[in-house]
Amino acid sequence: MFRTSVFVSSFCSCCVCPGCFFVDIQPNWHSDKQSYIMYHGTTMWNAMRIMSEGFSPSADGMLGRGVYVTRSFEKASRYPLHSNGEMLAVLRLSVRVGTVKKIDYQGHPLQKTWYEHGYDTAWVPPNCGMVNSGLEENCVHDPSRITVLEVIQNPRFWLSGSSLQKTWHQHDYHTAWVPSNCGMVSSGLEEDCIYDPSRITVLQIIPN
C-alpha cells in the first residue's frame, strides 16, 4: 500500500539547507543506510495525483523502467522539462533503496536491465559523465519503496513556451528559469530572472 504523511510547503524543510545542493555525495553513499531523503520534480497537479494514487513508474528512460528520483533538490527543481505554465512542485521523499547497482557510464551492460538481476535501485553517481548537469540520479524499480514526506512548491518557473513569459511574478513565482538548449537563448545557456533583489547576496567580485 502506498503510504503518505504529507503537507504542502512553500520552502524546503530539509536539515541541510540553504540550497539543498547534495553535490558532495560520496561514491558509497548507499552502503550504510536503509533509507534516504530524495526529491522528485513534477507539476503541482501531478504531485496531488501521486499523493492519492502513488507513483507510476516511467516506462523507459536513461536507466529503463522505474521512478526517477535524486538526492539533489537543485536537480529535482529543474523538472518537469515541459510544464506549460503549470505550478511546479518538488516532492520530498523517503526512499528505501534496497540493493543498489551503480551505473557510471553510458552503455553499461545493466544500464536498463539492472532490476532483472536482483537490484532494487540504479544509481548514477555525480560527475560521471552520464548526466549533463553532473548531478546524481536514481531509478527505483518498485514504487512501494517510496514514501512522500512533503510537497514543496517550486518557486522556479519554467519559461520556455509559456504564456506567463513576462507575468510569472504575478502568479506567485519568485524566479523564472530558461533552461539550457531550449531555443530561447542563442548561446544555449540557461538564464534566470529573480523578481525580488533581496533574495540575492553578492559573494565575490571576479575580474573579467
Residue, then its C-alpha position, 0 to 999 in steps of 0.5 A: m500500500f502506498r503510504t503518505s504523511v504529507f503537507v504542502s510547503s512553500f520552502c524546503s524543510c530539509c536539515v541541510c539547507p540553504g540550497c539543498f545542493f547534495v553535490d558532495i555525495q560520496p561514491n558509497w553513499h548507499s552502503d550504510k543506510q536503509s533509507y534516504i531523503m530524495y526529491h522528485g520534480t513534477t507539476m503541482w497537479n501531478a504531485m496531488r495525483i501521486m499523493s492519492e494514487g502513488f507513483s507510476p513508474s516511467a516506462d523507459g528512460m536513461l536507466g529503463r523502467g522505474v521512478y526517477v528520483t535524486r538526492s539533489f533538490e537543485k536537480a529535482s527543481r529543474y523538472p518537469l522539462h515541459s510544464n506549460g505554465e503549470m505550478l511546479a512542485v518538488l516532492r520530498l521523499s523517503v526512499r528505501v533503496g534496497t540493493v543498489k547497482k551503480i551505473d557510471y557510464q553510458g552503455h553499461p551492460l545493466q544500464k536498463t536491465w539492472y532490476e532483472h538481476g536482483y537490484d532494487t535501485a540504479w544509481v548514477p553517481p555525480n560527475c560521471g559523465m552520464v548526466n549533463s548537469g553532473l548531478e546524481e540520479n536514481c531509478v527505483h524499480d518498485p514504487s512501494r519503496i517510496t514514501v512522500l514526506e512533503v510537497i514543496q512548491n517550486p518557486r522556479f518557473w519554467l519559461s520556455g513556451s509559456s504564456l506567463q513569459k513576462t507575468w510569472h511574478q504575478h502568479d506567485y513565482h519568485t524566479a523564472w528559469v530558461p533552461s539550457n538548449c531550449g531555443m530561447v537563448s542563442s548561446g544555449l545557456e540557461e538564464d534566470c530572472i529573480y523578481d525580488p533583489s533581496r533574495i540575492t547576496v553578492l559573494q565575490i567580485i571576479p575580474n573579467 
